[in-house]
C-alpha cells in the first residue's frame, strides 16, 4: 500500500541551493523551513498555492486505499492525519511574513 507524500520546495541552510536563492527568501524565520510553508514566493498567490497543494493529497489517494487505512489505523491516528491535512490546506493563514 502506497501513501502519497509531497513537500514544498524549501532551500535549507548549508545546501548549495540555499546559497543560490537566499536573497529571494521571503522569510528568515526558520520555524517556516518545515517543508510545508513557502519560504520562496510561489508563482500562484499563497491561498491558491496551498489549495492546490492540498488537492495533491486529496486527489492522489484512491477510495480503496482510504478503506484500507480505516481498517489499519486507529481513530486517533486518522484524526491526527485529518488535522495534518487541514493544516496543509490552511498553511497560508499563518504566514504572517507575507
Secondary structure as UniProt FT lines:
FT   TURN            13..14
FT   HELIX           16..21
FT   HELIX           22..24
FT   HELIX           30..32
FT   TURN            33..36
FT   HELIX           46..59
FT   HELIX           63..72
FT   HELIX           75..89
FT   HELIX           91..94
FT   TURN            96..97
//
